[in-house]
């Protein structure tokens, strides 16, 4: 009488919680990547994860909150950027930042989830707002904190704009010859510009 069917009505056991959350987040990233923000639904995420929609709401809340959680996990590798910038001489910070961002995009394991975020963010304002909040609070402000300059936040944003624009053309739109250019050639051309944004006059 106290089988699993009866137990499912309540909260899942703690041993199942982490696995269920991970399954939902993986399904959410895939759904957002394939369908975009607008066409993705909590019901669709639940179906892909093999859970009841109520569990998605239980762990994450609304679709916007699911998206926020999914992109935070997917964007996690980029959040190490401030540490990468701090690890070396100031004169090479532009190159370190450029290599760091390129490294995320060049690695298929990290590129796919970031690509899903970008595609959703450029097609839906709600998704874009969630992405902006994450980038501003978790990345750009922390990068700016590494710069001992009065306009540090603007500098960090300009450097990020340079790198995001490059990434969009190379990995999303795939404009040639940039899409096929050697990574070292890109670093050689882009890093000095990023350095200028971060530390120039």
C-alpha positions in Angstrom: 0.0 0.0 0.0 3.0 2.3 0.5 4.6 1.6 -2.9 6.3 4.0 -5.1 3.1 5.0 -6.8 1.7 6.4 -3.6 5.1 8.0 -2.7 5.3 10.0 -6.0 2.6 12.3 -4.9 4.8 13.9 -2.3 8.3 15.3 -2.6 10.9 12.9 -4.1 13.3 11.3 -1.8 16.6 13.2 -1.3 18.6 10.5 -3.0 16.5 11.1 -6.2 16.5 14.9 -6.0 19.9 15.7 -7.5 19.5 13.2 -10.4 16.0 14.6 -11.1 17.1 18.2 -11.1 20.0 17.3 -13.4 17.7 15.4 -15.8 15.3 18.4 -15.9 18.2 20.9 -16.6 19.7 18.7 -19.3 16.2 18.4 -21.0 15.6 22.1 -20.6 18.9 23.0 -22.3 18.1 20.6 -25.2 14.6 21.9 -25.5 15.6 25.6 -25.5 18.4 24.8 -28.0 16.1 23.0 -30.4 12.9 25.0 -30.1 14.0 28.4 -28.8 12.5 30.1 -25.8 9.1 30.9 -27.1 8.3 27.4 -28.4 9.6 25.6 -25.3 7.1 24.7 -22.6 7.4 23.4 -19.1 5.3 20.4 -20.3 7.7 19.7 -23.1 10.7 19.9 -20.8 9.0 17.5 -18.4 8.2 15.1 -21.2 11.8 15.2 -22.4 13.1 14.6 -18.8 10.6 11.8 -18.2 9.0 13.5 -15.2 5.6 15.1 -14.3 5.3 18.8 -15.1 4.6 19.4 -11.4 8.2 18.3 -10.6 9.6 21.0 -13.0 7.5 23.6 -11.2 8.5 22.1 -7.8 12.3 22.4 -8.5 12.4 25.6 -10.6 9.1 27.4 -10.8 8.1 29.2 -14.0 9.6 28.6 -17.5 11.6 31.8 -17.0 13.1 30.4 -13.9 13.9 27.1 -15.6 15.6 29.0 -18.4 17.7 31.0 -15.8 18.7 27.8 -14.0 19.6 26.0 -17.3 21.7 28.9 -18.6 23.5 29.4 -15.3 24.7 25.8 -15.5 25.5 26.1 -19.2 27.3 29.4 -18.7 29.3 28.2 -15.7 32.6 27.7 -17.6 32.5 31.4 -18.6 32.2 32.5 -14.9 35.9 31.5 -14.4 36.9 34.4 -16.6 37.8 36.8 -13.8 40.2 34.3 -12.3 41.8 33.8 -15.7 42.3 37.5 -16.1 43.9 37.9 -12.7 46.4 35.1 -13.4 49.2 36.9 -15.2 50.6 40.3 -16.0 48.2 43.2 -16.8 49.9 43.7 -20.2 48.6 40.3 -21.3 45.0 40.5 -19.9 43.5 41.1 -23.4 45.2 37.9 -24.7 44.1 35.9 -21.7 40.5 37.1 -22.0 40.4 36.4 -25.7 41.9 32.9 -25.3 39.5 32.1 -22.5 36.4 33.0 -24.5 37.7 31.3 -27.6 38.4 28.2 -25.5 34.8 28.0 -24.4 33.5 28.3 -28.0 36.2 25.9 -29.5 35.3 23.1 -27.1 32.2 21.2 -28.4 31.2 20.3 -24.8 30.9 23.9 -23.8 29.9 25.4 -27.1 26.6 23.5 -27.5 24.9 24.8 -24.3 26.3 28.4 -24.8 24.9 28.3 -28.4 21.5 27.3 -27.0 21.6 30.3 -24.7 22.6 32.8 -27.4 19.9 31.5 -29.8 17.2 31.9 -27.2 18.5 35.3 -26.1 18.5 36.8 -29.5 15.0 35.7 -30.4 13.1 36.5 -27.2 13.2 39.5 -24.9 12.4 37.5 -21.7 15.2 35.1 -22.5 17.5 38.1 -23.3 16.6 39.8 -20.0 17.5 36.6 -18.0 20.8 36.3 -20.0 21.6 40.0 -19.4 21.1 39.7 -15.6 23.4 36.7 -15.5 26.1 38.2 -17.7 26.0 41.5 -15.8 26.0 40.2 -12.3 28.1 37.0 -12.6 30.6 37.9 -15.3 31.1 41.6 -16.3 31.0 43.1 -12.8 33.6 40.5 -11.7 35.8 41.2 -14.7 35.5 44.9 -14.0 36.5 44.3 -10.4 39.9 43.1 -11.7 40.5 46.5 -13.4 41.8 49.3 -11.2 40.2 52.0 -13.4 37.2 54.4 -12.8 35.3 53.3 -16.0 36.0 49.6 -15.4 32.4 48.4 -16.1 32.3 50.1 -19.4 35.7 48.7 -20.3 34.6 45.2 -19.4 31.4 45.6 -21.5 33.3 46.9 -24.5 35.8 44.0 -24.3 33.0 41.5 -24.0 31.1 43.1 -26.9 34.2 42.6 -29.1 34.5 39.0 -28.2 30.8 38.2 -28.4 30.6 39.9 -31.8 33.5 37.8 -33.0 31.9 34.6 -31.5 28.6 35.3 -33.2 30.1 35.7 -36.6 32.5 32.7 -36.2 30.3 30.2 -34.4 26.6 31.2 -34.9 26.4 32.9 -38.3 29.6 31.2 -39.6 30.8 34.0 -41.8 33.8 33.1 -43.9 36.8 33.5 -43.7 36.4 34.1 -40.0 34.6 30.8 -39.4 37.5 28.8 -40.7 40.4 31.0 -39.5 43.0 29.6 -37.3 42.5 30.3 -33.6 46.0 31.7 -33.2 45.4 34.1 -36.1 42.2 35.3 -34.4 44.0 35.8 -31.1 46.7 37.8 -32.8 44.2 40.2 -34.4 41.6 40.4 -31.6 43.6 40.3 -28.4 45.2 43.8 -28.8 41.8 45.4 -29.4 40.5 43.7 -26.2 43.6 44.8 -24.4 42.9 48.4 -25.5 39.3 48.2 -24.1 40.5 46.8 -20.8 43.6 48.9 -20.1 44.1 51.5 -22.8 43.8 55.2 -22.2 
